[in-house]
């Protein structure tokens, strides 16, 4: 878990790109809000996930709103989810 994801937040879906070197975590907070963060994984970081942006500071009222923002902000995400209706449904039902 990244230092940008608070331990009190619940990551309900993590989506990796095709190369498995980028991921987006979608999470919920105890206050009922939602958010997301993008990470990268590099050999020089010993394979640890490192935050790329500061998306986790934004707050959304629903998982659908967080997903929409994530797809607009992270260029590869919509393409990865295009063929994964089960993952999209897990996000929207959270």
MODELLER restraints for C-alpha pairs under 7 A, 6 or more apart:
rsr = mdl.restraints
at = mdl.atoms
rsr.add(forms.Gaussian(group=physical.xy_distance, feature=features.Distance(at['CA:2:A'], at['CA:49:A']), mean=6.64, stdev=0.5))
rsr.add(forms.Gaussian(group=physical.xy_distance, feature=features.Distance(at['CA:2:A'], at['CA:50:A']), mean=6.65, stdev=0.5))
rsr.add(forms.Gaussian(group=physical.xy_distance, feature=features.Distance(at['CA:2:A'], at['CA:51:A']), mean=6.90, stdev=0.5))
rsr.add(forms.Gaussian(group=physical.xy_distance, feature=features.Distance(at['CA:4:A'], at['CA:51:A']), mean=6.98, stdev=0.5))
rsr.add(forms.Gaussian(group=physical.xy_distance, feature=features.Distance(at['CA:4:A'], at['CA:56:A']), mean=6.96, stdev=0.5))
rsr.add(forms.Gaussian(group=physical.xy_distance, feature=features.Distance(at['CA:8:A'], at['CA:29:A']), mean=6.87, stdev=0.5))
rsr.add(forms.Gaussian(group=physical.xy_distance, feature=features.Distance(at['CA:8:A'], at['CA:30:A']), mean=6.87, stdev=0.5))
rsr.add(forms.Gaussian(group=physical.xy_distance, feature=features.Distance(at['CA:9:A'], at['CA:27:A']), mean=6.36, stdev=0.5))
rsr.add(forms.Gaussian(group=physical.xy_distance, feature=features.Distance(at['CA:9:A'], at['CA:28:A']), mean=5.64, stdev=0.5))
rsr.add(forms.Gaussian(group=physical.xy_distance, feature=features.Distance(at['CA:9:A'], at['CA:29:A']), mean=4.60, stdev=0.5))
rsr.add(forms.Gaussian(group=physical.xy_distance, feature=features.Distance(at['CA:9:A'], at['CA:30:A']), mean=6.56, stdev=0.5))
rsr.add(forms.Gaussian(group=physical.xy_distance, feature=features.Distance(at['CA:10:A'], at['CA:27:A']), mean=5.21, stdev=0.5))
rsr.add(forms.Gaussian(group=physical.xy_distance, feature=features.Distance(at['CA:10:A'], at['CA:28:A']), mean=5.24, stdev=0.5))
rsr.add(forms.Gaussian(group=physical.xy_distance, feature=features.Distance(at['CA:10:A'], at['CA:29:A']), mean=6.45, stdev=0.5))
rsr.add(forms.Gaussian(group=physical.xy_distance, feature=features.Distance(at['CA:11:A'], at['CA:25:A']), mean=6.28, stdev=0.5))
rsr.add(forms.Gaussian(group=physical.xy_distance, feature=features.Distance(at['CA:11:A'], at['CA:26:A']), mean=5.71, stdev=0.5))
rsr.add(forms.Gaussian(group=physical.xy_distance, feature=features.Distance(at['CA:11:A'], at['CA:27:A']), mean=4.07, stdev=0.5))
rsr.add(forms.Gaussian(group=physical.xy_distance, feature=features.Distance(at['CA:11:A'], at['CA:28:A']), mean=6.56, stdev=0.5))
rsr.add(forms.Gaussian(group=physical.xy_distance, feature=features.Distance(at['CA:12:A'], at['CA:26:A']), mean=6.14, stdev=0.5))
rsr.add(forms.Gaussian(group=physical.xy_distance, feature=features.Distance(at['CA:12:A'], at['CA:27:A']), mean=5.54, stdev=0.5))
rsr.add(forms.Gaussian(group=physical.xy_distance, feature=features.Distance(at['CA:13:A'], at['CA:25:A']), mean=5.89, stdev=0.5))
rsr.add(forms.Gaussian(group=physical.xy_distance, feature=features.Distance(at['CA:13:A'], at['CA:26:A']), mean=5.43, stdev=0.5))
rsr.add(forms.Gaussian(group=physical.xy_distance, feature=features.Distance(at['CA:13:A'], at['CA:91:A']), mean=6.56, stdev=0.5))
rsr.add(forms.Gaussian(group=physical.xy_distance, feature=features.Distance(at['CA:14:A'], at['CA:23:A']), mean=6.55, stdev=0.5))
rsr.add(forms.Gaussian(group=physical.xy_distance, feature=features.Distance(at['CA:14:A'], at['CA:24:A']), mean=5.62, stdev=0.5))
rsr.add(forms.Gaussian(group=physical.xy_distance, feature=features.Distance(at['CA:14:A'], at['CA:25:A']), mean=4.40, stdev=0.5))
rsr.add(forms.Gaussian(group=physical.xy_distance, feature=features.Distance(at['CA:14:A'], at['CA:26:A']), mean=6.39, stdev=0.5))
rsr.add(forms.Gaussian(group=physical.xy_distance, feature=features.Distance(at['CA:15:A'], at['CA:23:A']), mean=5.28, stdev=0.5))
rsr.add(forms.Gaussian(group=physical.xy_distance, feature=features.Distance(at['CA:15:A'], at['CA:24:A']), mean=5.29, stdev=0.5))
rsr.add(forms.Gaussian(group=physical.xy_distance, feature=features.Distance(at['CA:15:A'], at['CA:25:A']), mean=6.56, stdev=0.5))
rsr.add(forms.Gaussian(group=physical.xy_distance, feature=features.Distance(at['CA:16:A'], at['CA:22:A']), mean=5.66, stdev=0.5))
rsr.add(forms.Gaussian(group=physical.xy_distance, feature=features.Distance(at['CA:16:A'], at['CA:23:A']), mean=4.13, stdev=0.5))
rsr.add(forms.Gaussian(group=physical.xy_distance, feature=features.Distance(at['CA:16:A'], at['CA:24:A']), mean=6.61, stdev=0.5))
rsr.add(forms.Gaussian(group=physical.xy_distance, feature=features.Distance(at['CA:17:A'], at['CA:23:A']), mean=6.13, stdev=0.5))
rsr.add(forms.Gaussian(group=physical.xy_distance, feature=features.Distance(at['CA:17:A'], at['CA:80:A']), mean=6.49, stdev=0.5))
rsr.add(forms.Gaussian(group=physical.xy_distance, feature=features.Distance(at['CA:21:A'], at['CA:40:A']), mean=5.45, stdev=0.5))
rsr.add(forms.Gaussian(group=physical.xy_distance, feature=features.Distance(at['CA:21:A'], at['CA:41:A']), mean=4.80, stdev=0.5))
rsr.add(forms.Gaussian(group=physical.xy_distance, feature=features.Distance(at['CA:21:A'], at['CA:42:A']), mean=6.78, stdev=0.5))
rsr.add(forms.Gaussian(group=physical.xy_distance, feature=features.Distance(at['CA:22:A'], at['CA:39:A']), mean=5.51, stdev=0.5))
rsr.add(forms.Gaussian(group=physical.xy_distance, feature=features.Distance(at['CA:22:A'], at['CA:40:A']), mean=4.34, stdev=0.5))
rsr.add(forms.Gaussian(group=physical.xy_distance, feature=features.Distance(at['CA:22:A'], at['CA:41:A']), mean=6.22, stdev=0.5))
rsr.add(forms.Gaussian(group=physical.xy_distance, feature=features.Distance(at['CA:23:A'], at['CA:38:A']), mean=5.72, stdev=0.5))
rsr.add(forms.Gaussian(group=physical.xy_distance, feature=features.Distance(at['CA:23:A'], at['CA:39:A']), mean=5.23, stdev=0.5))
rsr.add(forms.Gaussian(group=physical.xy_distance, feature=features.Distance(at['CA:23:A'], at['CA:40:A']), mean=6.46, stdev=0.5))
rsr.add(forms.Gaussian(group=physical.xy_distance, feature=features.Distance(at['CA:24:A'], at['CA:36:A']), mean=6.69, stdev=0.5))
rsr.add(forms.Gaussian(group=physical.xy_distance, feature=features.Distance(at['CA:24:A'], at['CA:37:A']), mean=5.55, stdev=0.5))
rsr.add(forms.Gaussian(group=physical.xy_distance, feature=features.Distance(at['CA:24:A'], at['CA:38:A']), mean=4.39, stdev=0.5))
rsr.add(forms.Gaussian(group=physical.xy_distance, feature=features.Distance(at['CA:24:A'], at['CA:39:A']), mean=6.22, stdev=0.5))
rsr.add(forms.Gaussian(group=physical.xy_distance, feature=features.Distance(at['CA:25:A'], at['CA:36:A']), mean=5.41, stdev=0.5))
rsr.add(forms.Gaussian(group=physical.xy_distance, feature=features.Distance(at['CA:25:A'], at['CA:37:A']), mean=5.45, stdev=0.5))
rsr.add(forms.Gaussian(group=physical.xy_distance, feature=features.Distance(at['CA:25:A'], at['CA:38:A']), mean=6.56, stdev=0.5))
rsr.add(forms.Gaussian(group=physical.xy_distance, feature=features.Distance(at['CA:26:A'], at['CA:35:A']), mean=5.89, stdev=0.5))
rsr.add(forms.Gaussian(group=physical.xy_distance, feature=features.Distance(at['CA:26:A'], at['CA:36:A']), mean=4.35, stdev=0.5))
rsr.add(forms.Gaussian(group=physical.xy_distance, feature=features.Distance(at['CA:26:A'], at['CA:37:A']), mean=6.85, stdev=0.5))
rsr.add(forms.Gaussian(group=physical.xy_distance, feature=features.Distance(at['CA:27:A'], at['CA:34:A']), mean=5.72, stdev=0.5))
rsr.add(forms.Gaussian(group=physical.xy_distance, feature=features.Distance(at['CA:27:A'], at['CA:35:A']), mean=5.45, stdev=0.5))
rsr.add(forms.Gaussian(group=physical.xy_distance, feature=features.Distance(at['CA:27:A'], at['CA:36:A']), mean=5.96, stdev=0.5))
rsr.add(forms.Gaussian(group=physical.xy_distance, feature=features.Distance(at['CA:28:A'], at['CA:34:A']), mean=4.37, stdev=0.5))
rsr.add(forms.Gaussian(group=physical.xy_distance, feature=features.Distance(at['CA:28:A'], at['CA:35:A']), mean=6.39, stdev=0.5))
rsr.add(forms.Gaussian(group=physical.xy_distance, feature=features.Distance(at['CA:33:A'], at['CA:59:A']), mean=5.97, stdev=0.5))
rsr.add(forms.Gaussian(group=physical.xy_distance, feature=features.Distance(at['CA:33:A'], at['CA:60:A']), mean=5.56, stdev=0.5))
rsr.add(forms.Gaussian(group=physical.xy_distance, feature=features.Distance(at['CA:33:A'], at['CA:61:A']), mean=5.22, stdev=0.5))
rsr.add(forms.Gaussian(group=physical.xy_distance, feature=features.Distance(at['CA:33:A'], at['CA:62:A']), mean=6.66, stdev=0.5))
rsr.add(forms.Gaussian(group=physical.xy_distance, feature=features.Distance(at['CA:34:A'], at['CA:59:A']), mean=5.75, stdev=0.5))
rsr.add(forms.Gaussian(group=physical.xy_distance, feature=features.Distance(at['CA:34:A'], at['CA:60:A']), mean=4.96, stdev=0.5))
rsr.add(forms.Gaussian(group=physical.xy_distance, feature=features.Distance(at['CA:34:A'], at['CA:61:A']), mean=6.24, stdev=0.5))
rsr.add(forms.Gaussian(group=physical.xy_distance, feature=features.Distance(at['CA:34:A'], at['CA:62:A']), mean=6.01, stdev=0.5))
rsr.add(forms.Gaussian(group=physical.xy_distance, feature=features.Distance(at['CA:34:A'], at['CA:63:A']), mean=5.88, stdev=0.5))
rsr.add(forms.Gaussian(group=physical.xy_distance, feature=features.Distance(at['CA:34:A'], at['CA:66:A']), mean=6.13, stdev=0.5))
rsr.add(forms.Gaussian(group=physical.xy_distance, feature=features.Distance(at['CA:35:A'], at['CA:56:A']), mean=5.69, stdev=0.5))
rsr.add(forms.Gaussian(group=physical.xy_distance, feature=features.Distance(at['CA:35:A'], at['CA:58:A']), mean=6.32, stdev=0.5))
rsr.add(forms.Gaussian(group=physical.xy_distance, feature=features.Distance(at['CA:35:A'], at['CA:59:A']), mean=5.53, stdev=0.5))
rsr.add(forms.Gaussian(group=physical.xy_distance, feature=features.Distance(at['CA:35:A'], at['CA:60:A']), mean=6.07, stdev=0.5))
rsr.add(forms.Gaussian(group=physical.xy_distance, feature=features.Distance(at['CA:35:A'], at['CA:66:A']), mean=5.46, stdev=0.5))
rsr.add(forms.Gaussian(group=physical.xy_distance, feature=features.Distance(at['CA:36:A'], at['CA:55:A']), mean=6.13, stdev=0.5))
rsr.add(forms.Gaussian(group=physical.xy_distance, feature=features.Distance(at['CA:36:A'], at['CA:56:A']), mean=5.26, stdev=0.5))
rsr.add(forms.Gaussian(group=physical.xy_distance, feature=features.Distance(at['CA:36:A'], at['CA:66:A']), mean=6.60, stdev=0.5))
rsr.add(forms.Gaussian(group=physical.xy_distance, feature=features.Distance(at['CA:36:A'], at['CA:70:A']), mean=6.68, stdev=0.5))
rsr.add(forms.Gaussian(group=physical.xy_distance, feature=features.Distance(at['CA:37:A'], at['CA:54:A']), mean=6.98, stdev=0.5))
rsr.add(forms.Gaussian(group=physical.xy_distance, feature=features.Distance(at['CA:37:A'], at['CA:55:A']), mean=5.15, stdev=0.5))
rsr.add(forms.Gaussian(group=physical.xy_distance, feature=features.Distance(at['CA:37:A'], at['CA:56:A']), mean=5.04, stdev=0.5))
rsr.add(forms.Gaussian(group=physical.xy_distance, feature=features.Distance(at['CA:38:A'], at['CA:51:A']), mean=5.93, stdev=0.5))
rsr.add(forms.Gaussian(group=physical.xy_distance, feature=features.Distance(at['CA:38:A'], at['CA:52:A']), mean=5.67, stdev=0.5))
rsr.add(forms.Gaussian(group=physical.xy_distance, feature=features.Distance(at['CA:38:A'], at['CA:53:A']), mean=6.28, stdev=0.5))
rsr.add(forms.Gaussian(group=physical.xy_distance, feature=features.Distance(at['CA:39:A'], at['CA:49:A']), mean=5.74, stdev=0.5))
rsr.add(forms.Gaussian(group=physical.xy_distance, feature=features.Distance(at['CA:39:A'], at['CA:50:A']), mean=5.16, stdev=0.5))
rsr.add(forms.Gaussian(group=physical.xy_distance, feature=features.Distance(at['CA:39:A'], at['CA:51:A']), mean=4.29, stdev=0.5))
rsr.add(forms.Gaussian(group=physical.xy_distance, feature=features.Distance(at['CA:39:A'], at['CA:52:A']), mean=5.11, stdev=0.5))
rsr.add(forms.Gaussian(group=physical.xy_distance, feature=features.Distance(at['CA:40:A'], at['CA:49:A']), mean=5.49, stdev=0.5))
rsr.add(forms.Gaussian(group=physical.xy_distance, feature=features.Distance(at['CA:40:A'], at['CA:50:A']), mean=5.29, stdev=0.5))
rsr.add(forms.Gaussian(group=physical.xy_distance, feature=features.Distance(at['CA:40:A'], at['CA:51:A']), mean=6.44, stdev=0.5))
rsr.add(forms.Gaussian(group=physical.xy_distance, feature=features.Distance(at['CA:40:A'], at['CA:52:A']), mean=6.35, stdev=0.5))
rsr.add(forms.Gaussian(group=physical.xy_distance, feature=features.Distance(at['CA:41:A'], at['CA:47:A']), mean=5.29, stdev=0.5))
rsr.add(forms.Gaussian(group=physical.xy_distance, feature=features.Distance(at['CA:41:A'], at['CA:48:A']), mean=5.66, stdev=0.5))
rsr.add(forms.Gaussian(group=physical.xy_distance, feature=features.Distance(at['CA:41:A'], at['CA:49:A']), mean=4.79, stdev=0.5))
rsr.add(forms.Gaussian(group=physical.xy_distance, feature=features.Distance(at['CA:41:A'], at['CA:50:A']), mean=6.25, stdev=0.5))
rsr.add(forms.Gaussian(group=physical.xy_distance, feature=features.Distance(at['CA:60:A'], at['CA:66:A']), mean=5.57, stdev=0.5))
rsr.add(forms.Gaussian(group=physical.xy_distance, feature=features.Distance(at['CA:63:A'], at['CA:91:A']), mean=6.27, stdev=0.5))
rsr.add(forms.Gaussian(group=physical.xy_distance, feature=features.Distance(at['CA:63:A'], at['CA:92:A']), mean=5.64, stdev=0.5))
rsr.add(forms.Gaussian(group=physical.xy_distance, feature=features.Distance(at['CA:63:A'], at['CA:94:A']), mean=6.29, stdev=0.5))
rsr.add(forms.Gaussian(group=physical.xy_distance, feature=features.Distance(at['CA:64:A'], at['CA:92:A']), mean=5.36, stdev=0.5))
rsr.add(forms.Gaussian(group=physical.xy_distance, feature=features.Distance(at['CA:71:A'], at['CA:77:A']), mean=5.51, stdev=0.5))
rsr.add(forms.Gaussian(group=physical.xy_distance, feature=features.Distance(at['CA:71:A'], at['CA:78:A']), mean=5.27, stdev=0.5))
rsr.add(forms.Gaussian(group=physical.xy_distance, feature=features.Distance(at['CA:81:A'], at['CA:88:A']), mean=6.62, stdev=0.5))
